[in-house]
Amino acid sequence: MIYARPLVQSGPRPADAMPLAGGSLWFRDIEYLSRGSGSHFASARSLPLNLALRLTQPRAPIGTLTLDQPRIMGILNVTPDSFSDGGQNAGTAALINAQQMRDNGTDIIDIGGESTRPGAIPVDEAKEHARVIPTVQAIRANGIALPISIDTRKAGIARGAMAAGAEMFNDVSALTYDPNSAEAARDLNVPVCLMHAQGDPRSMQQNPQYDDVLLDVYDWLHARIAQLEALGLRRRNIVVDPGIGFGKTLEHNLALIKGLSLFHGLGCAILFGASRKRFIGTIAGQPDAALRDPGSHAVMLHAASQGAQILRVHDTAGAVQSLRMWRAMNPATLTQQDMESDPQ
C-alpha cells in the first residue's frame, strides 16, 4: 500500500502543480507515509499514475451540486436524544429550520432520525421512518430544492427517503449495519457516504485502540470501497468520512484531522463532520455542546484547507459566514455567490 498525503495549498497554481480533486486547491509535494519507519517528502511528479489520477480527478456532484468547492451540509436531527440538538426539530420546527438553512446559504441538508452519539440505543425502523420520511416530504412540498442527504443505517429508510426526494445516503456504519444496505445503495445509484467507526454507538468510546489511526482508518475505507465495488457500486458514487469521534480518542481525532488530505488518495469526495464534538469541548474548555460552534468552525476551516468537499455542521449560518471569509483569504476559491452575497 502506498500512503501519499498531498501537501495542499491555495492561491494561484504554479505550472508544475497538480489540482486537488478537480478543485481550486493544488499540490506539488507529497508526504509518503509508512508504518513504523516515519515519512519522507517528494515531488508530486513521483506519484504512480493511478494514484495521481485519484488525487486529481474531479469528484462527482451531489444531485446538481458540484464538489469543486467545499460545501456546507446542515444537520437536521429529527430525534429527541441527539447529543446537542435533541428535540429541537420536532413537528414544524424541522421545516422552519430547513427554510433557514436554505436562506442562509447552506448547500445540503442531512436529515437523521436515529441518534448515533456515544451510548445511543438503536431505534426501530418504523419509528425512524415516521420521523424522517414526512420531514423529507414536507421540505420538498414547500419548494426547498437543496440536495437532501438521509443519515441512516437502514436500507428501507434510505429507499423511502430517495422516493420522497432525497439524493444521498449517509451511513455511519459504511453499509455494514443492515445486510440489505449495499444492495440498496447499488440499486438507488446515488452518492453514498461510508464512515469509519470502531465499534457501535453503544460501545465505541470504550478504550478505542489503533496501531496507527491515520493509516488504519485509510486501510479500512480502502478495503470497504473495494468490497462494495465488487458488489456493483461505483467509486464515483462513494463519499468517505474518517468518522471523527466514532471510536476515537482526542489524540486519534487530532491525528485524523492533521492528516486529512491522505484520504483524497481513495479517489472519493471527503465528508468531514466534527461539529460540537467532545474533543472540541475538551480542548476549548467548553462542556456545553451547544456552545462549541466557534471551535467547530475553526476545525471545519482546517478541513476546508485540506480539500474536504462536504463540511457537516450544526450552526449553518456561522459556518457559511466562516467559509466565505476563508474563501476571501484564498481568492482562487471564491465563488460567484460569495462575490454577490453583500454589495457592500
C-alpha positions as CSV (number, residue, x, y, z in Angstrom):
1,M,0.0,0.0,0.0
2,I,1.3,3.5,-0.9
3,Y,0.2,6.2,1.5
4,A,0.7,9.5,-0.2
5,R,-0.6,12.7,1.6
6,P,-0.7,15.7,-0.7
7,L,0.6,18.9,0.9
8,V,-2.4,21.1,-0.1
9,Q,-2.0,24.7,-1.0
10,S,-4.3,27.5,-2.2
11,G,-3.9,30.6,-4.3
12,P,-2.5,30.9,-7.9
13,R,-1.4,27.5,-9.1
14,P,2.1,27.1,-10.3
15,A,2.6,25.4,-13.7
16,D,4.2,22.3,-12.1
17,A,1.4,21.8,-9.5
18,M,-1.4,19.3,-9.7
19,P,-5.1,20.2,-9.0
20,L,-6.6,18.5,-5.9
21,A,-9.7,16.6,-6.9
22,G,-10.5,18.9,-9.7
23,G,-10.9,21.9,-7.5
24,S,-9.1,25.2,-6.9
25,L,-6.7,23.8,-4.3
26,W,-3.4,22.2,-5.5
27,F,-0.3,20.4,-4.5
28,R,3.2,19.8,-5.9
29,D,4.7,17.9,-2.9
30,I,3.8,14.6,-1.3
31,E,4.4,13.2,2.1
32,Y,4.9,9.5,1.8
33,L,3.9,7.7,5.0
34,S,4.7,4.2,6.1
35,R,4.2,2.0,9.2
36,G,6.9,2.1,11.7
37,S,9.5,4.0,9.6
38,G,8.4,7.6,9.6
39,S,7.8,9.6,6.4
40,H,9.6,11.3,3.6
41,F,8.8,14.1,1.1
42,A,8.9,14.0,-2.6
43,S,7.6,15.8,-5.7
44,A,4.1,15.0,-6.7
45,R,5.5,14.0,-10.1
46,S,6.8,10.9,-8.3
47,L,3.3,9.6,-7.9
48,P,2.2,6.4,-9.7
49,L,-0.2,7.2,-12.4
50,N,-3.3,5.5,-10.8
51,L,-2.8,7.4,-7.5
52,A,-2.1,10.7,-9.3
53,L,-5.4,10.2,-11.1
54,R,-7.3,9.5,-7.9
55,L,-5.8,12.6,-6.3
56,T,-6.6,14.9,-9.2
57,Q,-9.8,13.8,-10.9
58,P,-13.0,15.9,-10.1
59,R,-15.5,14.3,-7.7
60,A,-19.0,13.5,-8.9
61,P,-21.7,16.0,-7.9
62,I,-24.4,15.5,-5.3
63,G,-27.5,16.0,-7.4
64,T,-26.8,19.2,-9.3
65,L,-24.3,20.4,-6.6
66,T,-20.7,20.3,-7.8
67,L,-17.9,19.4,-5.4
68,D,-15.2,21.6,-6.8
69,Q,-15.5,23.8,-3.7
70,P,-16.2,22.9,0.0
71,R,-19.9,22.7,0.6
72,I,-21.8,23.2,3.9
73,M,-24.0,20.3,5.0
74,G,-26.5,21.3,7.6
75,I,-27.5,18.8,10.3
76,L,-31.3,18.4,10.8
77,N,-31.8,15.8,13.5
78,V,-35.4,14.9,14.0
79,T,-34.6,12.9,17.1
80,P,-35.3,13.5,20.8
81,D,-31.9,12.4,22.0
82,S,-29.1,13.7,19.7
83,F,-26.2,15.0,21.8
84,S,-26.5,18.7,21.1
85,D,-29.8,19.4,19.4
86,G,-32.1,16.6,20.5
87,G,-35.8,17.6,20.3
88,Q,-35.1,20.9,18.6
89,N,-36.7,19.8,15.3
90,A,-39.9,18.3,16.4
91,G,-43.1,19.0,14.3
92,T,-43.0,22.1,12.1
93,A,-39.6,23.2,13.6
94,A,-37.8,20.9,11.1
95,L,-39.4,22.6,8.1
96,I,-38.7,26.1,9.6
97,N,-35.0,25.2,10.2
98,A,-34.7,23.7,6.7
99,Q,-36.0,27.0,5.3
100,Q,-33.5,28.9,7.4
101,M,-30.7,26.7,6.1
102,R,-31.7,27.4,2.5
103,D,-31.9,31.1,3.2
104,N,-28.5,31.3,4.9
105,G,-26.6,29.6,2.1
106,T,-26.4,26.0,3.2
107,D,-25.7,23.6,0.4
108,I,-27.0,20.2,1.6
109,I,-29.4,19.2,4.3
110,D,-28.6,16.0,6.2
111,I,-31.7,14.5,7.9
112,G,-31.3,11.9,10.7
113,G,-33.9,10.1,12.7
114,E,-31.7,7.9,14.9
115,S,-29.0,9.3,17.3
116,T,-25.6,7.7,16.9
117,R,-24.0,9.6,19.8
118,P,-21.8,7.6,22.2
119,G,-24.1,5.3,24.2
120,A,-27.1,5.7,22.0
121,I,-29.7,2.9,21.8
122,P,-30.8,1.8,18.3
123,V,-34.2,3.0,17.0
124,D,-36.6,0.6,15.3
125,E,-37.2,1.1,11.6
126,A,-40.9,2.1,11.9
127,K,-40.1,4.9,14.4
128,E,-37.2,6.2,12.3
129,H,-39.4,6.1,9.2
130,A,-42.1,8.1,11.0
131,R,-39.5,10.8,11.9
132,V,-37.6,11.3,8.7
133,I,-39.9,10.5,5.7
134,P,-42.5,13.1,6.5
135,T,-39.7,15.6,7.0
136,V,-38.3,14.9,3.6
137,Q,-41.8,15.1,2.1
138,A,-42.5,18.4,3.8
139,I,-39.3,20.0,2.7
140,R,-39.9,19.1,-0.9
141,A,-43.6,20.0,-0.7
142,N,-42.6,23.5,0.4
143,G,-40.3,24.1,-2.5
144,I,-36.9,23.7,-0.8
145,A,-34.7,22.4,-3.6
146,L,-31.5,21.9,-1.7
147,P,-30.0,18.4,-2.0
148,I,-31.1,16.2,0.9
149,S,-28.9,13.5,2.5
150,I,-30.5,10.9,4.7
151,D,-28.4,9.9,7.7
152,T,-29.4,6.3,8.3
153,R,-28.0,2.8,8.8
154,K,-31.1,1.1,7.3
155,A,-31.8,0.2,3.7
156,G,-35.6,0.7,4.0
157,I,-35.2,4.2,5.3
158,A,-32.8,5.0,2.5
159,R,-35.1,3.7,-0.1
160,G,-38.1,5.6,1.4
161,A,-36.1,8.8,1.6
162,M,-35.0,8.6,-2.0
163,A,-38.6,8.0,-3.1
164,A,-39.6,11.1,-1.2
165,G,-36.9,13.3,-2.8
166,A,-33.6,12.8,-1.1
167,E,-30.4,12.4,-3.1
168,M,-27.7,11.0,-0.8
169,F,-27.4,8.0,1.5
170,N,-25.2,8.8,4.5
171,D,-24.4,5.7,6.6
172,V,-22.2,5.9,9.7
173,S,-21.8,2.1,9.5
174,A,-20.5,2.2,5.9
175,L,-23.3,-0.1,4.8
176,T,-22.4,-2.8,7.4
177,Y,-25.3,-2.5,9.9
178,D,-28.1,-3.6,7.6
179,P,-27.3,-6.6,5.3
180,N,-29.6,-5.0,2.6
181,S,-27.9,-1.6,2.6
182,A,-25.2,-2.4,-0.1
183,E,-27.8,-3.7,-2.5
184,A,-30.0,-0.6,-1.8
185,A,-27.1,1.7,-2.4
186,R,-26.3,-0.1,-5.7
187,D,-29.9,0.0,-6.9
188,L,-30.5,3.6,-5.9
189,N,-27.3,4.7,-7.7
190,V,-27.0,7.8,-5.6
191,P,-24.0,9.2,-3.7
192,V,-23.4,7.1,-0.6
193,C,-21.1,8.2,2.3
194,L,-19.1,5.5,4.0
195,M,-18.0,6.4,7.5
196,H,-15.4,4.7,9.6
197,A,-16.3,3.7,13.1
198,Q,-14.7,1.4,15.6
199,G,-17.5,-0.4,17.4
200,D,-21.1,0.6,17.5
201,P,-22.6,3.7,19.2
202,R,-23.2,1.9,22.5
203,S,-19.5,0.8,22.9
204,M,-17.4,2.8,20.5
205,Q,-15.8,5.1,23.1
206,Q,-14.8,2.4,25.5
207,N,-11.0,2.5,25.1
208,P,-10.6,2.5,21.2
209,Q,-7.2,1.2,20.1
210,Y,-5.2,1.6,16.8
211,D,-1.8,0.8,15.6
212,D,-1.6,3.9,13.5
213,V,-5.0,5.6,13.5
214,L,-4.5,7.6,10.2
215,L,-3.3,4.6,8.2
216,D,-5.7,2.1,9.9
217,V,-8.7,4.2,9.0
218,Y,-7.4,4.7,5.5
219,D,-6.9,0.9,5.1
220,W,-10.3,0.2,6.4
221,L,-12.0,2.6,4.0
222,H,-9.8,1.3,1.1
223,A,-10.9,-2.3,1.8
224,R,-14.6,-1.3,2.2
225,I,-14.6,0.5,-1.1
226,A,-13.1,-2.5,-2.8
227,Q,-15.8,-4.8,-1.3
228,L,-18.6,-2.5,-2.4
229,E,-17.1,-2.1,-5.9
230,A,-17.1,-5.9,-6.2
231,L,-20.9,-5.8,-5.3
232,G,-21.6,-3.3,-8.1
233,L,-21.3,0.1,-6.5
234,R,-19.4,2.7,-8.5
235,R,-16.5,4.5,-6.8
236,R,-17.7,7.8,-8.3
237,N,-20.8,7.5,-6.1
238,I,-18.8,6.9,-2.9
239,V,-18.0,9.6,-0.4
240,V,-15.7,8.8,2.6
241,D,-15.8,10.1,6.2
242,P,-13.0,9.3,8.6
243,G,-15.5,9.3,11.5
244,I,-14.2,11.9,13.9
245,G,-15.4,11.0,17.4
246,F,-16.7,7.5,16.4
247,G,-14.4,5.1,18.3
248,K,-11.6,7.6,18.6
249,T,-9.8,9.4,21.5
250,L,-8.9,13.1,21.4
251,E,-5.4,12.1,20.1
252,H,-6.9,9.9,17.4
253,N,-9.2,12.7,16.3
254,L,-6.4,15.2,16.0
255,A,-4.2,12.8,14.1
256,L,-7.0,12.2,11.6
257,I,-7.7,15.9,11.2
258,K,-4.0,16.8,10.7
259,G,-3.6,14.0,8.1
260,L,-6.9,14.5,6.5
261,S,-5.6,15.1,3.0
262,L,-4.3,11.5,2.8
263,F,-7.9,10.4,2.2
264,H,-8.0,12.1,-1.2
265,G,-5.9,9.1,-2.3
266,L,-9.1,7.0,-2.2
267,G,-10.4,8.8,-5.2
268,C,-13.6,9.8,-3.4
269,A,-15.1,13.1,-2.1
270,I,-14.4,13.6,1.7
271,L,-17.2,14.4,4.2
272,F,-15.9,15.9,7.4
273,G,-18.1,16.0,10.5
274,A,-16.6,17.3,13.8
275,S,-19.3,19.8,14.7
276,R,-19.7,20.3,18.5
277,K,-17.9,17.0,19.3
278,R,-16.5,16.3,22.7
279,F,-12.8,16.7,21.8
280,I,-13.5,20.3,20.9
281,G,-15.1,20.9,24.3
282,T,-12.1,19.2,26.0
283,I,-9.6,21.4,24.2
284,A,-11.6,24.6,24.4
285,G,-12.8,24.1,27.9
286,Q,-16.5,24.1,26.9
287,P,-18.6,21.3,28.4
288,D,-21.8,22.6,26.8
289,A,-22.0,21.1,23.3
290,A,-24.3,23.8,22.1
291,L,-21.6,26.4,22.8
292,R,-18.9,24.7,20.8
293,D,-19.6,26.4,17.4
294,P,-16.5,28.7,17.4
295,G,-14.2,25.7,17.9
296,S,-16.2,23.7,15.4
297,H,-15.8,26.4,12.7
298,A,-12.0,26.5,13.4
299,V,-11.7,22.8,12.8
300,M,-14.0,23.0,9.8
301,L,-11.8,25.6,8.1
302,H,-8.8,23.4,8.6
303,A,-10.7,20.6,6.8
304,A,-11.6,23.0,4.0
305,S,-7.9,24.0,3.6
306,Q,-7.1,20.3,3.2
307,G,-9.7,19.9,0.4
308,A,-12.6,18.3,2.3
309,Q,-15.6,18.7,-0.1
310,I,-18.5,18.4,2.4
311,L,-18.5,20.0,5.8
312,R,-21.2,18.7,8.1
313,V,-22.2,21.3,10.8
314,H,-24.9,22.3,13.2
315,D,-24.6,26.1,13.0
316,T,-25.0,26.6,9.3
317,A,-25.3,30.4,9.4
318,G,-22.0,30.7,11.2
319,A,-20.3,28.0,9.1
320,V,-21.4,29.7,5.8
321,Q,-20.1,33.0,7.1
322,S,-16.8,31.5,8.2
323,L,-16.3,29.7,4.9
324,R,-17.0,32.9,2.9
325,M,-14.3,34.6,4.9
326,W,-11.9,31.7,4.3
327,R,-12.6,32.0,0.5
328,A,-11.9,35.7,0.6
329,M,-8.5,34.9,2.1
330,N,-7.9,32.4,-0.6
331,P,-9.1,34.3,-3.8
332,A,-8.8,31.3,-6.2
333,T,-11.6,29.6,-4.2
334,L,-14.1,32.4,-4.4
335,T,-17.5,31.6,-5.9
336,Q,-20.0,33.9,-7.7
337,Q,-22.3,33.5,-4.7
338,D,-19.5,34.8,-2.4
339,M,-19.0,37.9,-4.6
340,E,-22.7,38.6,-4.8
341,S,-23.7,37.9,-1.2
342,D,-23.1,41.5,0.0
343,P,-22.9,44.5,-2.3
344,Q,-21.0,46.4,0.4
